[in-house]
Every structure is written in structure tokens, then in C-alpha cells.
Amino acid sequence: MLEPMPHRVLVVALVTFALLSSGAATNDPLVGEQYHLQTVRAFDAWQASRGQGMVVAVVDTGVSATHPDLQGRMVGGVDLIEPGTPPDDDNGHGTLVAGVIAANAGNGVGVAGAAPASFIMPVRVLDAGGGGVAEDVAAGIRWAADHGAHVINLSLAEAPGQSPDVGALINSDVEQAIRDASVRGVLVVAAAGNEGHAGSPYGRDVPVVVVGATARD
């Protein structure tokens, strides 16, 4: 089952809140632990939309195509680490992010995504240890924009195994890829990190929604 991550959930919850605009309870066994759904009023938003037809590219470590709580929620993606292979997730971080966004609601399994009717486009740019390079991140952003993503999620500031210096993953080429995606109408949402720092790893002129983390209190 997808484990709720208290310090990380709001980073990606805003991605889906941007798709939505609180509603019935759901029978997913871990939904009571997902305090972020109440915080962003996701259940209220479900009365208007659950993200139907929206495609969210998760530019990360890949996503597990066989996860029981993500069945029916996946569209075609790409693996830029091992080209020509499926963008599966041998780390777990990308699958966690995908579940926070779009895990099936009301199926009696695991958790509920904030936009449980949206679709996940897995774009693998980080390896099994969570490492990667900015060149692949920029290529992943451009690939997602070229292949129909409505939203691109970059949870890079807390990628597993990443050094404190996020410059290895976020540079001027990545920022330009974000600008190019924005011009095409794609919303890019990125993590500022889980430590509550006042600041962003992106330049102020970059059209990206940068989200910091909060805890339950």
C-alpha cells in the first residue's frame, strides 16, 4: 500500500488542487491518515471535479505500473535513464508521488489521490538511487509537454539520495524547459523541499508553482 508521508504530501497535493477547484467520504483504508486531503479541501473539490481527463506527468524515478491503487490511472510514459524500457520505478519515490496525486478513490485499497480521476504520465529521469542530471530532467519536461501533459510535477527538491545542492537537477536548461512548457499552456508544479526553508531553487522569473511542505500542525 502507498504509505502516507506527512512532510511530503502537501508538495504534490497542490498539483491536484490546481486541477480541481469536499464531498463524500471514501472507503480507502488509509484515507483517515491523509490529513492533507482535509487541509486542501479535496473532498469539497470532488463535488466539482476529480480531475477527469487531466494528465499529470510525474518527472521522477518512474512509476510502478502494477501498483494496485494506480490501476487504470496510467498513460504512456518514457524512461530516459534506460531508454527503450518501461518507466518502472525501482526506487519508490515516483510511485509515492503518483499515489498522492491520483490513487484510485473508493476502491477499498490503500489511499485516495487528491485528483483520483486524473491520469499519471510516468517520466523516469532519476535512477534507482534517486540520482540524476539536469539534462535528463529538462528532456523529461519537454517530452511530457510534447506528449499531452496538462500538469508536470517536479518533486526534485526532496528526491531520495539527492545531495543538498539541487543544482545537479535544476539548472538554467531545466528552467528554460519550464518556460517552454508554460508557453504551451502546461502548468509546472515543483517542490521547494520538506525543511520549511524560505526560498525556492528556481529563479523568480520561472513560471513554476513552487510548493513548500507543512506538517499536520
LONULO-288548 format. One record per residue: residue number from 1; residue in one letter; x, y, z of N, C-alpha, C, O in turn. Coordinates in steps of 0.05 Angstrom, whole numbers, plus 5000, padded with zeros to 4 digits. Atoms other than C-alpha are relative to their C-alpha. Example, Ala and Ser with C-alpha at 12.3 -4.5 7.8 and 13.67 -1.06 7.14 Angstrom:
2
SITE   n res n.east n.north n.up ca.east ca.north ca.up c.east c.north c.up o.east o.north o.up
SITE   1   A   5018    4976 5000    5246     4910  5156   5018    5024 5000   5039    5024 5013
SITE   2   S   4984    4976 4999    5273     4979  5143   4985    5022 5014   4995    5044 5018
END
This chain:
217
SITE   n res n.east n.north n.up ca.east ca.north ca.up c.east c.north c.up o.east o.north o.up
SITE   1   M   5017    4976 5000    5000     5000  5000   5018    5025 5000   5040    5024 5010
SITE   2   L   4985    4975 5000    5022     5071  4989   4999    5012 5028   4978    5018 5038
SITE   3   E   4998    4989 4973    5046     5098  5055   4997    5031 4999   5011    5043 4983
SITE   4   P   5001    4971 4999    5025     5170  5071   5026    5011 5012   5036    5001 5032
SITE   5   M   4976    4987 4991    5086     5215  5080   4994    5028 5011   4990    5046 4995
SITE   6   P   5010    4976 4989    5068     5271  5128   5014    5026 4991   5001    5046 4988
SITE   7   H   4986    4976 5008    5122     5320  5106   5000    5005 4970   5009    5026 4961
SITE   8   R   4997    4998 5029    5116     5307  5032   4974    5004 4986   4973    5013 4963
SITE   9   V   5025    5002 5014    5043     5303  5017   4990    5027 4989   4980    5028 4967
SITE  10   L   5011    4975 5010    5027     5377  5010   5016    5010 4976   5006    5026 4961
SITE  11   V   4985    4992 5023    5083     5386  4960   4986    4992 4974   4984    5008 4956
SITE  12   V   5014    5008 5024    5045     5345  4910   4970    5003 5001   4957    5001 4980
SITE  13   A   5029    4995 4998    4975     5358  4936   4992    5025 4984   4971    5026 4973
SITE  14   L   5008    4976 5014    4977     5427  4906   4999    4996 4970   4984    5010 4956
SITE  15   V   5002    5007 5029    4988     5396  4837   4971    4994 4994   4960    5005 4975
SITE  16   T   5027    5008 5006    4920     5365  4841   4980    5021 5008   4959    5024 4995
SITE  17   F   5018    4978 4993    4888     5424  4876   4998    5020 4977   4977    5032 4973
SITE  18   A   5001    4982 5024    4906     5464  4814   4982    4988 4979   4971    5003 4963
SITE  19   L   5017    5013 5020    4867     5413  4773   4971    5002 5009   4953    5002 4992
SITE  20   L   5027    5001 4990    4806     5415  4818   4989    5028 5005   5001    5047 4995
SITE  21   S   5007    4973 4994    4771     5473  4840   5002    5007 5030   4997    5029 5038
SITE  22   S   4981    5023 4998    4693     5365  4998   4979    4981 5001   4959    4992 5008
SITE  23   G   5020    5017 5009    4650     5313  4987   4998    4975 5016   5005    4974 5040
SITE  24   A   5006    5025 4987    4633     5242  5004   5026    4987 5011   5047    4990 4999
SITE  25   A   4978    5016 4989    4678     5200  5048   5005    4977 4981   4988    4969 4965
SITE  26   T   4993    5022 5017    4714     5143  5014   5009    4977 5017   5017    4981 5040
SITE  27   N   4995    5024 4984    4727     5072  5036   5029    4991 4999   5035    4969 5008
SITE  28   D   4972    5007 5000    4802     5072  5025   5010    4999 5029   5007    5018 5043
SITE  29   P   4995    5004 4972    4830     5044  5090   5020    5020 5013   5018    5024 5037
SITE  30   L   4980    4982 4988    4887     5095  5099   4992    5029 4996   5008    5047 5002
SITE  31   V   5008    4972 5006    4847     5157  5079   4999    5017 5026   5003    5041 5025
SITE  32   G   5001    4986 4975    4839     5176  5153   5027    5012 5008   5028    5031 5023
SITE  33   E   4973    4990 4994    4915     5186  5157   5008    5022 4980   5029    5035 4984
SITE  34   Q   4993    4980 5020    4915     5232  5096   4989    5027 5007   4970    5037 4994
SITE  35   Y   5011    4974 4990    4905     5297  5133   5001    5022 4979   4986    5041 4980
SITE  36   H   4998    4979 5020    4926     5336  5072   4975    5002 4983   4969    5024 4972
SITE  37   L   5025    4998 5015    4861     5318  5037   4980    5019 5013   4965    5033 4999
SITE  38   Q   5017    4981 4985    4823     5355  5091   5011    5029 4998   4997    5048 4994
SITE  39   T   4987    4974 5000    4874     5412  5091   4994    5016 4974   4988    5040 4975
SITE  40   V   5004    4986 5025    4866     5428  5017   4971    4998 4991   4964    5006 4968
SITE  41   R   5029    5002 5005    4791     5412  5020   4995    4984 4974   4978    4991 4958
SITE  42   A   5002    5016 5024    4798     5358  4968   4972    4988 4997   4961    4986 4975
SITE  43   F   5026    5012 5002    4732     5325  4986   4979    5019 4990   4960    5012 4976
SITE  44   D   5017    4980 5011    4696     5390  4973   5004    5004 4970   4985    5006 4955
SITE  45   A   4994    4996 5029    4732     5398  4907   4989    4977 4983   4982    4982 4960
SITE  46   W   5011    5022 5015    4709     5329  4886   4971    5004 4990   4963    4992 4970
SITE  47   Q   5028    4995 5009    4638     5356  4881   5000    5014 4973   4981    5012 4958
SITE  48   A   4998    4986 5026    4662     5398  4822   5015    4982 4980   5008    4980 4956
SITE  49   S   4983    5016 5018    4716     5352  4793   5019    4983 5016   5027    4991 5037
SITE  50   R   4979    5017 4989    4761     5295  4809   5025    4999 4982   5041    4981 4984
SITE  51   G   4977    4999 5019    4810     5314  4754   4995    4984 4974   5015    4977 4961
SITE  52   Q   5006    5016 5024    4774     5277  4698   5014    5012 4975   5012    5036 4970
SITE  53   G   4988    4993 5025    4814     5279  4633   5027    5014 5003   5040    5019 4982
SITE  54   M   4974    4987 4996    4875     5313  4664   5023    4980 5001   5020    4959 5014
SITE  55   V   4977    5017 5000    4943     5283  4653   5022    5014 5015   5030    5037 5008
SITE  56   V   4979    4988 4984    4997     5296  4705   5025    4983 4995   5026    4960 5001
SITE  57   A   4975    5013 5004    5068     5279  4685   5016    5001 5026   5021    5022 5037
SITE  58   V   4984    5003 4977    5108     5254  4744   5029    4996 4991   5037    4974 4984
SITE  59   V   4973    5000 5009    5180     5271  4726   5017    4992 5024   5023    5009 5041
SITE  60   D   4990    5011 4975    5215     5227  4777   5016    4974 4995   5030    4972 4976
SITE  61   T   4986    5025 5002    5241     5157  4789   4984    4978 4985   4991    4955 4986
SITE  62   G   5017    5019 5013    5187     5125  4747   4975    4995 5017   4974    5005 5039
SITE  63   V   5024    5007 4985    5120     5096  4770   4995    4970 4995   4997    4961 4973
SITE  64   S   5007    5028 5003    5101     5024  4784   4974    4996 4986   4953    5005 4995
SITE  65   A   5024    5004 5016    5052     5003  4731   4982    4978 5012   4959    4976 5004
SITE  66   T   5015    5022 4989    5029     4944  4773   4989    5006 5028   4976    4989 5040
SITE  67   H   5010    4993 4973    5012     4981  4837   4969    4998 5000   4956    5010 4983
SITE  68   P   5029    5005 5000    4941     4960  4857   4983    5026 5003   4960    5026 4994
SITE  69   D   5015    4976 4996    4920     5031  4875   5003    5020 4977   4992    5042 4977
SITE  70   L   4996    4983 5023    4942     5060  4808   4989    4988 4974   4994    4998 4952
SITE  71   Q   5010    5014 5023    4906     5012  4762   4979    5018 4986   4961    5029 4998
SITE  72   G   5017    4983 5015    4871     5050  4706   5007    5029 5001   4993    5046 4988
SITE  73   R   4993    4972 4997    4906     5114  4724   5025    5008 4984   5035    5030 4987
SITE  74   M   4975    4995 5014    4966     5109  4678   4996    5004 4970   4979    4991 4958
SITE  75   V   4997    4998 5029    4981     5133  4608   5029    4996 4993   5046    4994 5010
SITE  76   G   4973    5006 5009    5043     5121  4566   5020    5021 5009   5014    5044 5010
SITE  77   G   4979    4982 4991    5108     5150  4591   5026    4993 4986   5026    4981 4965
SITE  78   V   4974    5004 5012    5182     5146  4578   5021    4996 5021   5019    5008 5043
SITE  79   D   4977    5004 4982    5246     5122  4611   5025    5012 4987   5035    5002 4967
SITE  80   L   4976    4986 5011    5304     5170  4599   5026    4991 5013   5047    4999 5005
SITE  81   I   4976    5011 4987    5351     5132  4645   5008    4975 4985   5032    4971 4980
SITE  82   E   4995    5024 5016    5345     5066  4608   4982    5000 4975   4961    4987 4975
SITE  83   P   5017    4997 5023    5317     5085  4540   4991    4974 4988   5007    4955 4986
SITE  84   G   5010    5024 5013    5273     5034  4507   4987    4981 5019   4976    4960 5011
SITE  85   T   5012    5018 4980    5249     5003  4572   4976    5015 5013   4975    5040 5012
SITE  86   P   5022    4987 4987    5184     5017  4610   5010    5017 5023   5029    5010 5037
SITE  87   P   4991    4982 4979    5189     5075  4660   4991    4990 5028   4977    5004 5043
SITE  88   D   5007    5011 4974    5181     5029  4720   5016    5012 5022   5036    5026 5017
SITE  89   D   4988    4986 4977    5201     5051  4790   5014    4980 5018   5001    4964 5031
SITE  90   D   4986    5018 4982    5256     5013  4826   5011    5016 5024   5030    5007 5037
SITE  91   N   4993    4984 4976    5262     5068  4879   4976    5003 5019   4979    4998 5043
SITE  92   G   5024    4997 4985    5191     5081  4902   4990    5029 5003   4966    5033 5008
SITE  93   H   5008    4972 4996    5191     5157  4905   4979    5009 4979   4959    5021 4986
SITE  94   G   5019    4992 5021    5156     5167  4838   4972    4988 5004   4952    5001 4998
SITE  95   T   5026    5013 4995    5102     5117  4856   4986    5013 5023   4961    5016 5022
SITE  96   L   5012    4986 4978    5090     5152  4922   4988    5026 4990   4965    5032 4997
SITE  97   V   5011    4974 5010    5082     5219  4886   4975    4995 4983   4956    5009 4986
SITE  98   A   5023    5007 5017    5035     5187  4835   4976    4993 5017   4953    5001 5010
SITE  99   G   5022    5007 4983    4993     5159  4891   4987    5024 5014   4963    5025 5016
SITE 100   V   5011    4976 4988    4986     5225  4926   4983    5016 4980   4962    5028 4988
SITE 101   I   5015    4985 5020    4961     5255  4861   4975    4985 4991   4954    4996 4991
SITE 102   A   5022    5013 5015    4917     5201  4830   4993    4972 5009   4981    4957 4994
SITE 103   A   5008    5026 4991    4910     5138  4872   4969    4997 4999   4955    5016 5005
SITE 104   N   5029    5004 5002    4841     5108  4860   4986    5004 5027   4996    4995 5047
SITE 105   A   5016    4996 4976    4789     5130  4910   4975    4982 5000   4963    4977 4979
SITE 106   G   5024    5016 4998    4733     5086  4935   5004    4971 4992   4984    4957 4987
SITE 107   N   4995    5028 5009    4766     5020  4915   5007    4982 5023   5014    4958 5019
SITE 108   G   4994    5016 4977    4779     4996  4986   5029    4992 5003   5036    4974 5017
SITE 109   V   4971    5006 5000    4854     4996  4974   5016    5025 5008   5012    5046 4995
SITE 110   G   4980    4979 4995    4908     5039  5006   4988    5027 5006   4973    5031 5024
SITE 111   V   5007    4972 4995    4898     5114  5000   4983    5010 4977   4975    4995 4959
SITE 112   A   5014    4987 5021    4860     5163  4957   5017    5023 4989   5028    5038 5005
SITE 113   G   4986    4977 5011    4892     5212  4909   4983    5025 5002   4959    5023 5005
SITE 114   A   5015    4975 4999    4873     5285  4912   4984    5004 4975   4963    5017 4976
SITE 115   A   5015    4998 5025    4851     5281  4840   4998    4971 4988   5012    4964 4969
SITE 116   P   5000    5029 5005    4832     5207  4835   4989    4992 4972   4990    4968 4966
SITE 117   A   5009    5007 5027    4803     5211  4765   5020    5011 4979   5015    5009 4955
SITE 118   S   4980    4991 5019    4865     5243  4734   5018    4976 4992   5016    4954 5003
SITE 119   F   4983    5021 5010    4918     5204  4697   5029    5008 5005   5037    5031 5004
SITE 120   I   4972    4997 4995    4992     5195  4711   5016    4993 4975   5013    4971 4964
SITE 121   M   4981    5006 5021    5045     5200  4657   5027    4997 5012   5039    5017 5021
SITE 122   P   4974    5004 4987    5109     5169  4684   5023    5008 4982   5025    4998 4960
SITE 123   V   4976    4991 5015    5173     5203  4661   5024    4995 5018   5028    5010 5037
SITE 124   R   4978    5007 4982    5234     5170  4691   5025    5015 4992   5036    5011 4970
SITE 125   V   4975    4985 5004    5293     5217  4698   5020    4996 5023   5042    5007 5022
SITE 126   L   4982    5006 4978    5323     5191  4763   5003    4970 5003   4985    4955 4996
SITE 127   D   4994    5029 4999    5356     5124  4775   4991    4987 5026   4977    5000 5042
SITE 128   A   5010    5015 4976    5345     5071  4829   5008    5013 5026   4994    5010 5046
SITE 129   G   4992    4987 4976    5384     5112  4879   4989    5028 5003   4996    5042 5022
SITE 130   G   5011    4973 4999    5346     5176  4864   5018    5021 4987   5013    5045 4989
SITE 131   G   4981    4982 5012    5405     5206  4827   4993    5006 4971   4979    4991 4958
SITE 132   G   5005    4992 5027    5403     5242  4761   5015    5025 4992   5030    5036 5008
SITE 133   V   4987    4976 5010    5426     5300  4719   4979    5019 4989   4958    5011 4980
SITE 134   A   5019    4980 5010    5393     5365  4698   4993    4996 4971   4970    5001 4963
SITE 135   E   5005    5005 5028    5399     5346  4625   4976    4982 4996   4959    4987 4979
SITE 136   D   5022    5018 5002    5351     5288  4635   4974    5012 5010   4952    5007 4999
SITE 137   V   5024    4986 4989    5303     5330  4677   4988    5018 4979   4964    5018 4974
SITE 138   A   5009    4982 5021    5299     5382  4622   4987    4985 4977   4966    4993 4967
SITE 139   A   5011    5016 5021    5288     5329  4570   4974    4987 5007   4956    4985 4991
SITE 140   G   5025    5012 4991    5234     5297  4612   4977    5020 5000   4954    5014 4993
SITE 141   I   5020    4979 5001    5197     5363  4619   4991    5005 4971   4967    5007 4966
SITE 142   R   5007    4995 5028    5200     5374  4544   4984    4977 4988   4966    4981 4973
SITE 143   W   5014    5023 5010    5178     5303  4529   4971    5000 5010   4952    4996 4994
SITE 144   A   5027    4999 4989    5118     5310  4575   4983    5021 4987   4960    5016 4980
SITE 145   A   5015    4979 5013    5097     5376  4544   4993    4992 4971   4972    4999 4961
SITE 146   D   5004    5009 5027    5104     5345  4475   4979    4978 4997   4967    4975 4976
SITE 147   H   5018    5024 5001    5061     5285  4493   4974    5003 5016   4962    4983 5023
SITE 148   G   5027    4996 4991    5000     5317  4522   4996    5004 5030   4973    5003 5039
SITE 149   A   5004    4995 4971    5013     5330  4596   4986    5027 5004   4993    5047 4991
SITE 150   H   5012    4974 4992    4968     5384  4627   5015    5012 5023   5016    5037 5026
SITE 151   V   4985    4992 4976    5009     5387  4691   5026    4984 5000   5026    4960 4994
SITE 152   I   4975    5014 4996    5082     5370  4703   5008    5003 5029   5010    5026 5039
SITE 153   N   4992    5000 4972    5103     5351  4774   5029    4995 5003   5039    4975 4992
SITE 154   L   4971    5003 4995    5175     5361  4796   5005    4999 5030   5009    5020 5042
SITE 155   S   4994    5002 4971    5186     5334  4866   5030    4995 5003   5038    4974 5014
SITE 156   L   4971    5004 5002    5261     5343  4856   5015    5009 5025   5036    4999 5031
SITE 157   A   4985    4988 4977    5280     5383  4918   5001    4980 5023   5016    4985 5042
SITE 158   E   4998    5020 4980    5268     5321  4960   5003    4972 4988   4994    4953 4999
SITE 159   A   4996    5025 5013    5289     5267  4912   5018    4983 5018   5038    4992 5029
SITE 160   P   4984    5017 4982    5317     5207  4951   5028    4997 4989   5033    4994 4965
SITE 161   G   4972    5003 5007    5392     5203  4951   5013    5025 4988   5036    5025 4981
SITE 162   Q   4990    4975 5011    5399     5274  4926   5017    5015 5020   5011    5015 5044
SITE 163   S   4984    4983 4983    5453     5319  4954   4985    5025 5007   4966    5032 4994
SITE 164   P   5014    4975 4993    5432     5383  4990   5001    5021 4978   4984    5039 4976
SITE 165   D   4998    4981 5022    5456     5421  4928   4983    4990 4977   4991    4972 4963
SITE 166   V   5018    5010 5021    5397     5414  4880   5009    5009 4972   4996    5004 4952
SITE 167   G   4990    4991 5026    5439     5446  4825   5005    4977 4980   5006    4982 4956
SITE 168   A   4995    5023 5017    5453     5376  4799   4975    4994 4983   4977    4982 4962
SITE 169   L   5025    5007 5013    5380     5370  4779   4985    5025 4989   4969    5022 4971
SITE 170   I   5014    4976 5008    5357     5442  4770   5020    5021 4990   5035    5032 5007
SITE 171   N   4981    4979 5010    5396     5489  4724   4985    5017 4980   4961    5016 4978
SITE 172   S   5013    4981 5019    5383     5541  4670   4985    4985 4978   4965    4995 4968
SITE 173   D   5014    5015 5021    5364     5488  4619   4973    4989 5010   4954    4990 4995
SITE 174   V   5025    5009 4988    5312     5459  4666   4980    5024 5002   4957    5021 4995
SITE 175   E   5017    4977 4998    5285     5529  4678   4989    5009 4973   4966    5017 4970
SITE 176   Q   5010    4993 5027    5281     5542  4603   4979    4980 4991   4960    4987 4977
SITE 177   A   5020    5021 5007    5244     5476  4593   4973    5006 5014   4952    5002 5002
SITE 178   I   5024    4992 4986    5194     5500  4645   4987    5024 4986   4962    5024 4982
SITE 179   R   5012    4977 5015    5185     5566  4608   4987    4991 4974   4965    5000 4967
SITE 180   D   5010    5010 5025    5175     5529  4543   4973    4985 5004   4954    4988 4988
SITE 181   A   5025    5014 4994    5122     5484  4575   4978    5019 5007   4955    5016 4999
SITE 182   S   5020    4980 4992    5086     5544  4605   4989    5014 4976   4964    5019 4974
SITE 183   V   5009    4987 5025    5082     5578  4537   4979    4982 4986   4961    4992 4973
SITE 184   R   5018    5018 5013    5046     5516  4513   4975    4994 5017   4959    4977 5010
SITE 185   G   5024    5004 4983    4995     5520  4569   5002    4979 5021   4982    4971 5033
SITE 186   V   4996    5021 4981    5025     5467  4614   5007    5013 5027   5025    5030 5029
SITE 187   L   4994    4990 4973    5025     5481  4689   5022    4983 5012   5019    4958 5013
SITE 188   V   4978    5014 4987    5090     5462  4723   5000    5006 5030   5000    5029 5038
SITE 189   V   5000    4997 4971    5089     5450  4798   5024    4985 5011   5030    4963 5003
SITE 190   A   4975    5011 4991    5152     5437  4837   5002    5002 5031   4990    5019 5043
SITE 191   A   4995    5000 4971    5175     5421  4908   5021    5020 5008   5042    5022 4994
SITE 192   A   4979    4982 4989    5213     5472  4949   5016    4985 5021   5037    4995 5030
SITE 193   G   4986    5016 4979    5234     5417  4998   4982    4997 5024   4961    5009 5027
SITE 194   N   5015    5007 4977    5210     5389  5063   5009    5014 5026   4998    5008 5047
SITE 195   E   4988    4989 4976    5250     5431  5111   4989    5027 5009   4997    5038 5029
SITE 196   G   5012    4975 4992    5208     5494  5113   5017    5025 4995   5013    5046 5007
SITE 197   H   4983    4977 5006    5262     5539  5084   4985    5021 4984   4967    5015 4968
SITE 198   A   5012    4978 5015    5241     5607  5058   5017    5005 4975   5038    5017 4976
SITE 199   G   4984    4997 5024    5264     5604  4987   4992    4979 4979   4976    4961 4985
SITE 200   S   5007    5018 5022    5259     5568  4920   5026    4994 4985   5043    5011 4981
SITE 201   P   4977    5007 5017    5310     5530  4879   4998    5010 4971   5016    5006 4955
SITE 202   Y   5004    4990 5027    5281     5564  4817   5001    5031 5000   4995    5044 5020
SITE 203   G   5000    4971 5003    5291     5635  4791   4973    5012 5002   4953    5000 4995
SITE 204   R   5026    4987 4997    5237     5685  4805   4985    5005 4974   4961    5008 4974
SITE 205   D   5012    4996 5026    5224     5694  4731   4990    4974 4987   4980    4975 4965
SITE 206   V   5008    5026 5011    5209     5620  4721   4971    4995 5007   4964    4996 5030
SITE 207   P   5029    5003 4995    5134     5606  4713   4994    4972 5011   4983    4955 4997
SITE 208   V   5004    5025 4987    5130     5549  4762   4987    5005 5027   4995    5024 5041
SITE 209   V   5013    4998 4974    5085     5539  4823   5018    4984 5019   5018    4959 5018
SITE 210   V   4982    5013 4982    5135     5523  4878   4987    4997 5027   4978    5016 5039
SITE 211   V   5016    5006 4976    5105     5489  4939   5018    4990 5022   5033    4971 5019
SITE 212   G   4985    5009 4976    5135     5483  5008   4983    4980 5016   4958    4979 5012
SITE 213   A   5014    5020 4985    5116     5429  5057   4991    5011 5027   5003    5029 5038
SITE 214   T   5009    4994 4973    5077     5434  5122   4996    4973 5014   4992    4952 5002
SITE 215   A   5007    5024 4984    5065     5384  5178   4971    5003 5009   4957    5022 5002
SITE 216   R   5028    5001 4992    4998     5366  5209   4991    5025 5015   4968    5033 5013
SITE 217   D   5007    4977 4983    5000     5425  5257   5006    5027 4986   5001    5048 4998
END
